[in-house]
Amino acid sequence: MKRVITLLSLLIIGNFTYAQKLDFSKAKNLNPETIARHINLRTHQNIVRQKLDSLIFGDIEADSTAVPYGYFSFEYDQNGNNTLMIEKEYNSSQQLENVDKTAYTYNNDNLLSVLLKWSWENNQWVESHKIEYVYNSNQQLEFYTYYTWDSSNRIWKPRRRKQFTYDSAGNTIETIKKTFDTNSNSWNNVLRVTFQYDNNNLLTESITYDDINGTWVYHIKKENTYDSNQNLMEKVTYLWQSSDTLWQNFEKIENTYNTNNQLTREVSWNWDTNNNEWYPDERTDTDFDSYDNISTENYYDWNNSHWNPVWFSNFNYDNTYSYNDLLLPNFMLEFKEYFNHLLESVDDQYDWDEINGEWESQSYTYLYYSPVSINDITLEEQNQVQVFPNPTTGYIQIKLPEKIQEADIQLFDMQGRTVLKTKLSQAFNLNINNLKPGVYIVKIKSGNKIYSSQIIKK
């Protein structure tokens, strides 16, 4: 039995979500403060060896055909800040078409100051919305304002604002959400959240209030419990029952960790108000490899008497590069746990067929990097390796940078299988006539440098 709650509760609960399949196409829409805070906390090392330039994701059909459907590309400035993200999708001819783009602007302290987003409409970029960030003297996010574009009057109209208050340790102790009233030309309170911490600055409690006729009224409470290693063991959410003037159990999460303090199991529970007891709802099991990378995630939901598999993901890494060797776009900074080393690809299987005991669907994500050195940030040229023509009918030419005389090349299909492997020199013609039409990944390695690209074989 699934929980039934109001839309308002869903919106307010917000970050109380259970583990879900890592889907970068959805993850790009993080809360605005999440991006700003992670940029604020990010510090660049003296040398960053690989920057994430793009990623592609798609589905594997029943006949094992790989069908790409989405693509992201990223650009960075001389300080290593992500300045642009463009999303595209593949049409039926496997040609890329624009969807939207996001530009990021930074202040003199390299803190995000403006996020500006466009949508692709009628073969042109059209303003969609923007977010402006303001920081206090301690470089903490003081508030941000969300605007939408009024195409008729060609002006930005304020819609929402969220402001933050901190304690002396830098912990957020209060947030207030406001909406803009165009009639009175003023900001009106909507939601308030207060936060409490223990002596280790770990969040122990948060309470959400609604503004009812100018008065803050209880709505949601969350309580966190930790073990001696400061691992979050349990998170319980309560809803305020105004008729009984008490907090009612609503949801909880229980976590399990291994001896390395890595989260290996997360189980969510819902409260049965009829029987006054918790019943299981969803579960995620996580495995790690010897390099402490997340290697697999298995997701289940509760089917009355047993755990029913829903999806699982395999993560593939190049362990040559650790997190500090990587330059990542803004929206991925929330997912640091997936980048303990250079994440190359994600393979997903989902929709378990209980009758036949097999997975019905598959999907994939490939991530492409290029070399970059940051010594007070000096970016190398982005297109050091040239692969052309693209698309191709049978041959591709690969041109290496002048300083590289020889390299190893591998071609992968969309299922991650190696379809070709050889060595190449400066100007190299590669015959791929024997490959089936489709999209292929080109991976070129020379020493500790890796270059990735994709080609379409017609």
C-alpha positions in Angstrom: 0.0 0.0 0.0 1.5 3.3 -1.1 1.3 6.4 1.0 -1.2 9.1 0.1 -0.3 12.6 1.0 -1.2 16.1 -0.2 0.7 17.8 -2.9 1.6 20.6 -0.4 3.2 18.0 1.9 5.2 16.7 -1.0 6.5 20.1 -1.9 7.3 20.9 1.7 9.0 17.6 2.5 11.2 18.3 -0.5 14.6 16.7 0.3 13.0 13.8 2.2 13.2 11.4 -0.8 14.3 7.8 -0.8 17.3 6.6 -2.8 16.5 6.6 -6.5 18.2 5.5 -9.7 21.0 8.0 -10.5 19.4 9.8 -13.5 21.5 12.9 -14.5 18.6 14.1 -16.8 16.5 14.6 -13.6 19.4 15.4 -11.2 20.1 18.6 -13.2 17.1 20.3 -11.5 18.6 20.5 -8.0 17.4 23.1 -5.5 19.0 26.4 -6.2 20.7 26.7 -2.9 22.3 23.2 -3.3 24.3 24.4 -6.3 25.4 27.6 -4.6 26.4 25.9 -1.4 28.5 23.2 -3.1 30.3 25.7 -5.2 31.0 27.7 -2.1 32.5 24.6 -0.4 34.4 23.4 -3.5 38.2 23.9 -3.5 40.4 23.3 -6.5 43.5 21.3 -6.2 46.8 22.5 -7.8 46.3 19.9 -10.6 43.0 18.7 -12.0 43.7 16.1 -14.7 40.2 15.4 -16.2 37.2 17.6 -16.8 33.8 16.3 -17.6 32.9 17.7 -21.0 29.7 15.8 -21.8 27.5 12.8 -21.1 25.1 10.7 -23.2 22.3 8.4 -22.0 19.8 6.1 -23.6 18.0 2.8 -23.6 18.8 -0.7 -24.7 16.0 -2.2 -26.7 14.8 -5.8 -26.5 16.9 -6.7 -29.6 20.0 -5.2 -27.8 19.9 -2.1 -30.0 21.2 1.0 -28.1 19.0 4.0 -28.6 20.5 7.3 -27.3 17.9 9.9 -26.2 19.8 12.5 -24.2 23.0 14.5 -24.2 24.6 17.2 -21.9 27.7 19.3 -22.7 29.6 21.5 -20.2 32.0 24.5 -20.4 34.3 26.0 -17.8 36.1 29.3 -17.3 39.7 29.9 -16.5 39.0 29.5 -12.8 37.6 26.1 -13.3 34.0 27.3 -12.8 31.2 25.6 -14.8 29.9 28.4 -17.0 27.5 26.6 -19.4 25.4 23.5 -19.6 23.5 22.6 -22.7 20.9 19.8 -22.9 20.1 18.1 -26.2 18.0 15.1 -27.2 18.2 12.7 -30.1 15.4 12.6 -32.7 14.3 9.5 -34.5 17.2 10.0 -37.0 19.7 10.0 -34.0 20.4 13.7 -34.7 20.9 16.0 -31.7 18.3 18.8 -31.1 18.5 21.6 -28.6 16.3 21.4 -25.4 17.6 24.0 -23.0 20.8 25.7 -21.8 21.9 27.1 -18.4 24.6 29.8 -18.0 26.4 30.4 -14.7 28.0 33.8 -13.7 30.3 34.2 -10.7 31.4 37.1 -8.5 35.0 38.0 -7.6 35.1 35.3 -4.9 34.1 32.7 -7.5 30.7 32.3 -5.9 27.7 31.7 -8.1 25.9 35.0 -8.6 23.4 34.4 -11.5 21.9 31.3 -13.0 20.2 32.0 -16.3 18.2 29.4 -18.2 16.8 29.3 -21.8 14.5 26.9 -23.6 14.8 26.0 -27.3 11.6 27.1 -29.0 10.9 27.7 -32.7 14.6 27.2 -33.6 15.8 29.9 -31.2 16.8 30.3 -27.5 14.1 31.8 -25.4 14.6 33.1 -21.8 13.0 30.9 -19.3 14.0 31.8 -15.8 16.9 33.2 -13.7 18.1 33.0 -10.1 20.2 35.7 -8.5 22.3 34.9 -5.4 23.4 37.3 -2.6 26.0 36.5 0.0 26.9 37.9 3.4 30.3 39.1 4.5 31.2 35.5 5.5 30.5 34.4 1.9 27.4 32.5 3.1 24.3 32.5 0.9 22.1 35.2 2.4 19.2 34.8 0.0 18.4 34.0 -3.6 15.6 35.3 -5.8 13.9 33.3 -8.6 12.5 35.2 -11.7 10.5 34.2 -14.7 10.7 35.9 -18.1 7.8 38.0 -19.2 8.1 37.7 -23.0 5.3 40.2 -23.6 6.9 43.1 -21.7 10.4 41.6 -22.0 11.2 41.9 -18.3 12.2 39.6 -15.5 9.4 39.2 -12.9 10.3 38.1 -9.4 8.4 35.0 -8.2 10.1 33.4 -5.2 12.8 34.2 -2.6 14.5 32.1 0.0 16.6 33.7 2.8 19.0 32.0 5.3 20.2 32.7 8.8 23.3 31.1 10.4 24.8 30.5 13.8 28.4 31.2 14.8 29.5 27.8 13.5 28.1 28.5 10.1 25.1 26.1 10.4 21.8 27.2 8.9 19.4 27.8 11.7 16.5 29.2 9.8 15.2 29.5 6.2 12.2 31.5 5.1 10.5 31.1 1.7 8.5 34.0 0.3 6.4 34.7 -2.8 6.1 38.0 -4.6 2.7 39.7 -4.6 2.4 41.7 -7.8 -0.7 43.6 -6.5 1.0 45.0 -3.4 4.5 44.8 -5.0 5.8 43.1 -1.8 7.1 39.7 -0.6 4.8 37.5 1.5 5.9 34.7 3.8 5.0 31.1 2.8 7.3 28.7 4.7 9.7 28.8 7.6 12.1 26.0 8.6 14.2 26.0 11.8 17.2 23.7 12.4 18.9 22.4 15.5 22.3 20.7 15.8 24.3 18.7 18.4 27.7 19.4 19.7 29.3 17.9 16.6 27.3 20.3 14.4 25.2 17.4 13.1 21.6 18.3 12.2 19.3 16.7 14.8 15.9 18.4 14.2 14.1 20.6 11.7 10.6 22.0 11.9 8.6 23.4 9.0 5.9 26.0 9.6 3.2 27.3 7.3 2.2 31.0 7.3 -1.5 31.1 8.1 -2.8 34.6 8.1 0.5 36.0 9.3 1.1 33.3 12.0 3.6 30.5 11.7 1.8 27.1 12.2 3.5 23.7 12.7 3.4 21.4 9.6 6.4 19.0 9.5 9.1 17.8 11.9 12.2 15.7 11.1 14.4 14.1 13.7 17.9 12.6 12.9 19.8 10.0 15.0 23.5 9.3 14.6 25.9 6.6 15.8 29.2 7.1 17.5 30.9 7.5 14.1 28.5 10.3 13.2 26.7 8.2 10.6 23.0 9.1 10.1 21.2 6.0 11.4 17.6 7.1 11.4 15.5 9.9 10.1 11.9 10.2 11.2 9.3 12.6 9.7 6.2 13.7 11.6 3.1 15.6 10.4 1.4 18.0 12.8 -2.2 17.1 13.7 -3.8 20.4 14.7 -7.0 18.7 15.8 -5.1 16.7 18.4 -2.2 19.2 18.8 0.4 16.5 18.5 3.0 15.2 16.1 1.9 12.1 14.1 4.4 9.5 12.7 4.6 9.8 8.9 7.8 8.3 7.4 11.2 7.1 8.5 14.5 5.9 7.0 16.8 3.4 8.6 20.5 3.2 7.5 23.1 0.5 7.7 26.9 1.0 7.3 29.9 -1.2 6.8 33.1 -1.1 8.8 34.4 1.7 6.5 31.3 3.8 7.5 29.9 3.5 4.0 26.1 3.4 3.6 25.2 -0.1 2.4 21.5 -0.2 3.1 18.7 2.3 3.3 15.2 1.2 4.2 12.2 3.5 4.2 9.0 2.9 6.3 5.5 4.4 6.3 3.2 4.8 9.3 0.0 2.8 9.3 -2.4 5.1 11.2 -5.0 2.3 11.4 -2.8 -0.2 13.1 -0.4 2.3 14.7 2.7 0.6 13.3 5.5 1.0 10.8 5.4 -1.0 7.5 8.3 -1.3 5.0 8.1 0.6 1.8 11.4 0.8 -0.2 15.0 -0.5 0.2 18.3 0.3 -1.5 21.4 -1.9 -1.1 24.8 -0.5 -2.1 28.0 -2.4 -2.8 31.6 -1.0 -2.9 34.7 -2.1 -4.7 38.2 -2.3 -3.4 38.8 1.3 -4.4 35.8 2.5 -2.3 33.7 3.2 -5.4 30.0 2.5 -5.4 30.0 -0.6 -7.7 26.3 -1.6 -7.6 23.0 -0.3 -6.3 20.0 -2.5 -5.9 16.5 -1.1 -5.4 13.4 -2.9 -4.0 9.9 -2.1 -3.0 7.9 -4.0 -0.4 5.2 -6.3 -1.8 3.2 -7.3 1.3 5.4 -10.1 2.3 8.7 -9.8 0.4 11.1 -7.3 -1.2 10.4 -7.0 -4.9 13.4 -6.0 -7.2 12.7 -2.8 -9.2 16.1 -1.8 -10.7 19.8 -2.2 -10.2 22.8 -0.1 -11.5 26.4 -1.0 -12.2 29.0 1.8 -12.0 32.2 1.6 -14.0 35.4 3.6 -13.1 38.8 4.6 -14.2 40.7 4.4 -10.9 43.7 6.4 -12.4 41.9 9.6 -11.3 40.3 10.3 -7.9 37.7 13.0 -7.1 40.3 15.7 -6.6 41.6 15.0 -10.1 38.2 15.8 -11.6 36.5 19.0 -12.7 32.7 18.5 -12.7 29.7 20.6 -13.7 27.7 22.3 -10.9 24.7 20.0 -10.7 27.0 17.0 -10.2 28.6 18.4 -7.1 25.7 17.0 -5.1 26.7 13.5 -6.1 30.3 13.3 -4.9 29.8 9.8 -3.6 29.6 8.6 -7.2 32.9 10.2 -8.2 35.3 8.7 -5.7 37.2 8.0 -8.9 36.5 8.9 -12.5 33.1 7.6 -13.3 33.0 6.3 -16.9 29.6 4.8 -17.3 26.4 3.6 -15.5 24.5 0.5 -16.6 20.9 0.2 -15.4 18.4 -2.6 -15.5 14.9 -2.1 -14.3 11.3 -3.4 -14.5 11.6 -6.9 -13.0 9.4 -9.5 -14.6 8.4 -11.8 -11.7 6.8 -14.4 -13.9 9.9 -14.9 -16.2 12.4 -13.9 -13.5 14.2 -11.5 -15.7 14.8 -7.8 -16.3 12.7 -6.2 -19.1 14.5 -2.9 -19.7 18.0 -1.5 -19.7 19.5 2.0 -19.9 23.0 3.4 -20.0 24.9 6.6 -19.3 28.4 7.4 -20.7 30.5 10.3 -19.4 33.2 11.9 -21.5 36.3 13.7 -20.2 39.2 15.6 -21.6 42.6 16.6 -20.1 42.9 19.8 -18.1 45.6 21.2 -15.9 44.8 23.6 -13.1 47.8 25.5 -11.7 45.8 28.5 -10.7 43.7 27.1 -13.5 45.2 26.9 -17.0 42.9 25.0 -19.3 44.4 23.1 -22.2 42.6 23.2 -25.5 39.4 21.3 -25.4 39.6 19.7 -28.8 43.1 18.2 -28.7 42.0 15.0 -30.4 40.1 15.2 -33.7 37.8 12.4 -34.9 36.2 12.9 -38.3 34.1 12.6 -40.4 31.2 12.3 -38.0 28.8 10.8 -38.9 30.7 8.3 -41.0 29.8 5.5 -43.4 32.9 3.4 -43.0 36.2 5.2 -42.2 37.2 7.7 -39.5 40.4 9.7 -39.2 41.9 10.4 -35.8 44.4 13.2 -35.4 46.4 13.4 -32.2 48.1 16.5 -30.6 51.6 17.1 -31.9 53.2 16.2 -28.7 51.6 12.7 -28.7 53.1 10.3 -31.2 51.3 7.1 -30.2 48.2 6.1 -28.2 45.8 3.2 -27.6 42.3 3.3 -29.0 39.2 1.4 -28.1 35.7 1.6 -29.5 32.7 0.6 -27.4 29.1 0.0 -28.4 26.3 1.5 -26.3 26.2 -1.6 -24.1 29.8 -1.0 -23.1 31.3 -3.9 -25.1 34.7 -3.4 -26.8 34.2 -3.7 -30.6 37.6 -2.6 -31.6 41.0 -2.2 -30.0 44.3 -1.1 -31.6 47.2 1.3 -31.4 47.4 4.5 -33.5 49.9 7.2 -34.4 49.7 10.8 -35.4 47.3 10.8 -38.3 45.4 7.5 -38.4 42.7 6.1 -40.6 40.5 3.5 -39.0 38.2 1.2 -40.9 34.9 0.5 -39.2 33.0 -0.9 -42.2 32.3 -4.1 -40.3 30.5 -2.3 -37.5 26.7 -2.1 -37.4 25.1 1.3 -37.8 24.7 3.1 -34.5 26.5 5.3 -31.9 30.0 4.3 -30.6 32.3 5.5 -27.9 35.9 6.3 -28.8 38.4 6.2 -26.0 42.0 7.2 -26.6 44.6 6.8 -23.9 48.2 8.1 -24.0 50.2 7.8 -20.7 47.9 9.1 -18.0 45.8 11.2 -20.4 42.4 10.0 -21.6 40.4 11.4 -24.5 36.8 10.4 -25.2 34.5 11.1 -28.0 31.5 9.6 -29.8 30.8 8.8 -33.4 27.8 7.8 -35.4 28.2 5.0 -37.9 25.5 5.2 -40.7 
